[in-house]
Amino acid sequence: SYAGTGIQKPDFLATVDLDPNSPTYSQVIHRLSMPHLGDELHHSGWNACSSCHGDPSTSRRFLVLPSLVSGRIYAVDTLKDPKAPSLHKAVEPADILAKTGLTYPHTAHCLGSGDIMVSCLGDKDGNAEGLGFLLLDPDFNVKGRWEKPGNSPLFGYDFWYQPRHNTMISTSWGAPAAFTKGFNLQHVSEGLYGRHLYVYDWSTGELKQQLDLGSTGLLPLEIRFLHDPSKDTGFVGCALTSNMVRFFKNADDSWSHELAISVKPLKVKNWILPEMPGLITDFLMSLDDRFLYFVNWLHGDIRQYNIEDVKNPVLTGQLWVGGLLQKGSPIVVGKRLRGGPQMIQLSLDGKRLYVTNSLFSTWDKQFYPEMVEKGSHMLQIDVDTEKGGLAINPSFFVDFGDEPGGPSLAHEMRYPGGDCTSDIWI
């Protein structure tokens, strides 16, 4: 993304060569620039995933790119030429707003029906009220809203559905009017940030339950059920309090939560707060549900936990890659690390973990100004899937500070064949 960097260029989708035997390994081999300025491409999803398995009319062809700031949603064709994706269609914010009243699109998931659902974080004025879930049909036309009228959450961010339990659960970042200006602790006390999980009836779009995570669960961001569709449990990463919370179903079909992993804040001097949280901004689970990985964007570490016993996660790996604490070497592969680990994506076999370090341009500028000035990067971590353990691959480093258009900010990553954070089995 170039949004917020001062460089007046549109955001782009980078294609990176991951084949160690290729002459262009660890390089950006294609850049698809968007037609507009100021989109702030953030998260992404596929038009079809495992929930469409067995439907010959669907294929994982289009990458769905919501623009968090402009409200535009792009569909990118990755099938025609996988090494050089092309723009297929843009869903304009005016069309979305006129038909649904929704703005600030965030997470996109495909549905078994072929439709695409996108969580939206606010109304036209950046208020959290009036938000909800946008439905696009398979041709990326606006269908309307998914949730039943009057069943909107207080805040929005991520969501994950599990049809076998007839449940969708969404999370709560904050009001766009607050988070787009950078992080301000006063906004938390003013109630402009979330701490709830919202539990929906998947078949009706009715909000059935609100789970208050309390003071241990401030800013619940990414949420994932276990990949095994029969399991009625999963995790959510609470950024500000740096806790992983496990949610699970009770015997009476209601849902509960408990603290699973806690990262202690560190007492610091000359910083915006007297204590620095780890800031868990992203996490995922391996496809076999054996390992959970999360990042502490401010502290700078990536962690691996064995979750074969979901009630007792065991730390099996930890690696420092940048961050404000600068533990370990700040230089990797001959390059100086800027920022902290932010988004992660895991290969299907669980052996390669990819990491980027931009969160959101105004937050990047606030906490890691050098990264905004010099660009972010992408690393690859080798994973020991037998005993556990993490190690940096010294042969892989993509420096987005060296982009032809100037230093840029890299955020989410997707695999063309599906990945650990987009595929939902039914």
N, C-alpha and C positions, 0 to 999 in steps of 0.2 A: 504494500500500500504506500502511496505518496500522500494520502490525506494527512494533514497536520504537520507535514515535514517542511513546509515552505517551498517545496518544489512543485510547480504548477504543471503536473503531468497526471494523466489518469492512472488508476490502479491497474495492475495486470495479474494474470494467472501465469505462474512460472511452471514449466515442465522441467523436472530434474531427472537426469540419468542416474539410475541406481544400480546399474549392472557393472560389477567390479572388472569385468573383462572387456568393457567398452572403452574406446579411446576418449569418449567424452564423459566418462564416469565422474560423478561429483560436480557436474557442471549444469548450469541452466541451458537447455538446448532449444527452448522456445519460450517466447513471451507473447501472451495474448492481451493486448491493451484494451481496456474498456473504452466505450465511445464518450464517456462523460468524466468530468473532474469531480473530486470530492465525495466519491461513493463510500470510501472506507469499507472495502471488502473484509469480512470478518470471519464468520463460520460458513460452512458449506454442507451440502448433502447430495445424495444421488436421487435420480428420478425413480429408480427401482433398486430394491435390495433383496435380501433373503425372504422378506415377507411376501414377495411376489413370486416365490419359487413355484414352478409348475405352470405358470401362466405364459404361454408361448407368445402372447401379444406384447409382452413387456421385455425390455432389456436394459441393462445398466449402461445407458448411452449418454445421458445428459447429467452434467454436474450442475447443481443448483447453487448459485452464488448470491445470497442476500447481501445488500449493502446497508450496513447498520445505520449510517448517517443520512444518506440520500433517500433511503427507503425503496430503492430500485431492486429488482430481483432479475438476475441474468440466468439464462439456460445456455450452457456451453456444450457443444457436441464433441465428445471425446472418441467417437467410434470411426468417423470418416478417416481421420488421421490421428491415431493415439499420440504420436510424437509432436503434433502441431494442432491442438484443439482449436475449434472455431466457434464464433458466437452464433448461436441459433436464434435466440429471441431475448428481448428485454421486456419485463413487466414493469410498466411505468408507475411511479409512486402516486400520481394523480388518479390513475385507474383503481389502484388498491384502496386509496383513501376514500374515493367517491362511493365504492361498493361496500366497504367494510368499516371505514373510519380508523383503520389501523396504520401504524407507522413503526419505524425502527425494527425491521425484520431481523431475526437472529438465527434460530436453529431450524434447519429443514430436514424433515424425515419423509421418506416415501411410505405410502400406506399399501396394504394388500390389494386395495381397490384400483391402484394405479394413480390415485390422486397424490398430491404432495401437500404436506402440512408444514406451516412455518409459524413459529412462535413470534409474536410481535410485542415490543416492550413499551409502547406508549401510544398516545393520541397525537394529533397534529401539533399540539403545543408542548409535547415532551412530558406530559403528565402521565403517571403510572395508571391512573384510572382510565377505563375505556379500552384497555388493551385486551388481547386475546389471541386466537389462533386462526391464521389465514389458510384457506383451502384453495389450491390450484388444481385444475384438471390435468390429465396427462399431456395436453397440448399447451399447458401453462396459461390458461385463461383463468381469470379470477372467478371462483364459484361462490365465495362468501366466507362466513366464519364457521369454524368447526364446533365451538362450544355452544351449548344451549343458551338462548338469550337470558341475561341476568345471572350467568354463571361464570363471569370473568374473574380471574385472579386479581389480587391487589398489586402484585408485581410479576414480571415475567423474566425469563431467561431461557433455560434449557428444558427439554422434556424427553421422556422415554415411555413407550407404551408396551404393554404385555397382554396380548389378547387372551391368552389362556386364563388369566386372572381378571379379564374384563376391566383392566385398569390402565390409566395413564397418569403419570405423576409429573408435575412441572415444578420449577424452582423460581427463585426470586432474587434478581440482582438489585435493581433500583430504578428510580424515575430517570428517564433520559435527561430531563432538565437538570438533574444533579450530576450523573456520572459523565456526561459529555463535557463538563467544565473541569474535570479532574476530581481527584478524591479529596473530600473535605469531611473530617470527622464530625463536624457540626451537623452535616446532612444526615448522619446516622441517628444522632439524638433527636433530630427533627422529624424522624420517621420517613425519610426519603429512600431508605434502603430496606431490603427484605430480610426475613428470617423464617419464612414458612415454606413448607411443601404443600402443593395443592393436588389432592387425589380426586381423579375423575372416573366416572363410569365410562368405559371406552365405547360402549355401544350407543349411549344416549348423549354424551357430552355434558352430563350433569356433574356439577361440583359436589362431591359426596362428603369430603372431609378436608380440614385444614390442619396440618401438623405444625404446631409452633415449636421451632427448634430452640427457642429461648436464647439466652446470652451466650450459649456455647455454639450456636449455629448461625452466626451473622454472615450474611451474603452467601447463601447456598447457591453455587453456580452449576457446575457440571453434575449430571445425574445419570447413572447407568444401572439397569437391572443386570443380574448375571445373564450370560448369553443363553444358558440352558433355559428354554421357555417354560419348563415345568416348575422352576424355582420361583418362589414368591419373595425374593429379597434382592437388595442391591445397595448401592452406596451413593452418597452425595458429598461433594467437597465444599466445605464452608470456608470461604476465602479469608475473611477478616479475622475470624477466631482460629483459623488454621486447624480445623478438625475434620476428620473423615467421620461421617455419621452413617450408620447402617439403618435402613428401613426394612420392615418386614410385615407380613400379614398375620393378624391374630385369628384365633379359631372362629370368631364371629364375623369374619370378613372385613373388619376394620383394620387400620394400619397403625403401626407404632414405630418408634425410632430409638436408637441408643448410640452413645458415643463409642466409636470403634477405634480410632487412632487420634492422638492429640500431639500437635507440634507446639512446644513451649515457645512463647515470645521471648525475645532477648532484650535485656536492659541495654539501652544505647544512649550516647550523648550526641548533641549537635544534629538531631534529626527531627522530623516533624512531630513525632510522638516519643514519649519516654521509653516505650517498649516497641520493638519491631516484630510484627508477626511474620511467620513464614510466608503467608499469602498463597494458599493452595488454589491455583487458578485452573489447573486441568488435571485430570486423572483418567485412567482407563484400566480395563481388565483384559488379560489375554483371552483368546477365543476359547481355550479349554477351562477357563474360570479358575486357574490355579494361582495366577499372580495378579496383584493389583499394583499399579505404578502411579505415583503422583509427583508433582513438582512444587517446590517452594520458590515462587518467583523472586521474592525479596532476599531470602536467606541464600538461595543459589544451589540447592541440592535437588537431585532426583532420587526417589526412593522406590524400592521394590519390596513388596510384602507377599508372603505366601498366605493365601486365603482359602486353602482347602478346608480349614475349619473357619467358616465365615465369622463366627463369634470371637475368634482369637487370632487376629492377623499377626504374623511373625515377620519382623524386619529381616530380609535376606540380602539386601543390597542397597548401597547408598553411594552417590557420586556427586562431587561438586563441580558445577560448570558455570562459573560466573557468579552473579549475585552481588549484593551489597557487602557481604561479609568477606568475600574474596578468600575463602578457605581453599586449600589446594592451589594449584598453579593457575594464575589468570591467563596463561598462555597455553594454547592447545594447537597442535599441528602448525606451529610457527606463527599462529595468529592470536592476537589478544582478544579475549572474550569480552563482549559488551552486553550489558543487561543480565538477566537471569533466565533460567529455563521456564518456558511459558506454555506452549502447546506441544503435545506429544502424539505420536502415532506409532503403532506397533505392527510389524509384519505379521502376516497370517500364521507363520510358523513360530512366532513369538521370540525370534532370535535377534531381531534388529529393531531398536527403538530410535525413532527420529525425533529431533527436538528443534523447535524454533523459539524465539525469545521476545517477540513483540506482543503486547497485550491489547492496547487500545491507544491510539496516538497521543491523546491528552495525558493519559496515565504514564505512557512511556516517557513523555517530555518531563513530567513531574518527578519521576523516580530514577530514570536513566537518560538524562538529557544527551549524553554522549552517543547513545544508541540512535537517537533520532537524527543527530548530526552526521554520524558516520555509517549508519546502516546496521541492520541486524544480520543474523546468520542462521545456518542450519547445520546441526551435528548429527552423527549417527553413533549410537551406543550399542556395543555388543552385549548380549544378554546370555548369561548362563542359565539355561532352563532346567538343568538337572539339580544342581545344588543351590542355585541362586547366585546373583552377583552381576555387577555392571562394570563395563570398561569402555573408554572412548576408543572408537576406531580412528587411528591416526591418519588413515588414507582418505577420510571423507570430511570435507568442510566446504560449505557453500557460503561465500561471503556476499551478502546483498549490499554491502558497502561498495562493491565494485561494479554495480549495475551501469549499463550504458547511459541510462537516464538520470543517474545520480543515486546516492544511497537511499535504499528503500527499506520498508519494514515488513518482515515475513511473519505470517500468522499461521493459519491452519493448513494441514497437509491431508491429502486423500490418495488412496491407492485406486487405480482403475478397476482392479478386480474385487473391490470390497475391502473393508477394514474393520477394526475392532470397535469403532465408535459410530458406525453408520448402520451396521447390519443387525436387524431384529428378526429372530426366528419365531415362527408361529406354529 
